Amino acid sequence: MYKICSLFAGVGGIDLGFLETNKCEIVYANEFDKYAVETYEKNFNTKVDCRDIHDVKLNEIPEFDIMVGGFPCTSFSVAGYRKGFEDDRTGDLFFEMERIFKERKPRVIFLENVKNLVGHDKGNTFKTIIERLENAGYKDKIKCQVLNACEYGDIPQNRERIYIVAFRDKEDYDRFQMPLPTPLDKTIKDVFNFETKVDDKYYYTEGKYKGNIYRLLTEEMDDDNTVYQWRRKYVRKNQSNLVPTLTANMGEGGHNVPLIKTKFGIRKLTPIECFYAQGYPKYYKLPTDMSDARLYKQAGNSVVVPVINRIAENIMKALN
């Protein structure tokens, strides 16, 4: 079993994708958000170290073969602040990963981030990350690719992310390739529950919200085979019948939470449905005493598990 060190573990999407290969175990996980930790520990046996990563000393991390992490993307995201390494809150967190992999030199480093990372600061941010990996011993052994969930994960969500895989050993690198595109067989009807009524709080009804939101929704939402969004002042229809990219701010007022038309009425996706839209399995559990806003944020911050799993499977083939 390959031992994994998971940094910025969130609710465990990357970890789950690797564990599903049945060739890995999580020996260390770090996550600062106590609410994400609660969700993580509800689904994994690993006890999470929820200290600030700046406080974690090298000798406190057990031996591991693979480092995985989706370091916080607020600094690079179109939906965030785009300050990059200059962001006082999260800009230096990649360098905390570097502090660890520079010394430990794991056999594989797996990183995931928003597509915008590639072009951020005219490409300098991405160039810095690659250079730091190269200087740590991974030169000429790094593969990167932007993959969309709907093209590589059989998940009906339009979600492009950059994936970086770095190998310590040339033989492993030579044997590895990124996954090839796969047909999109799943539709939103396979992911969301159109046939069962959910809690009343998710439905839009006359007079429930200020202004003319309900009238606009009923006028515009004429298709039960796609997903819509309320964008503060107008209704946006997804023309490709995909879920628009889920974001971490879905819970902040709910204006970004995707909407669907069902026989029971127009409603928001529930938090667990947002996790399903990220490819989480049906057995994944959410805390019952946590606010929807926090759960929406966790789903939007997470990763598409089947895409992670396809990359992880190819990493395992390379290592074996």
Beta strands, then each sheet from edge to edge (+ up, - down):
strand 1: 2-7
strand 2: 24-30
strand 3: 66-69
strand 4: 108-114
strand 5: 142-148
strand 6: 160-167
strand 7: 228-230
strand 8: 235-237
strand 9: 259-262
strand 10: 265-268
sheet 1: 2+ 1+ 3+ 4+ 6- 5+
sheet 2: 7+ 8-
sheet 3: 9+ 10-
end
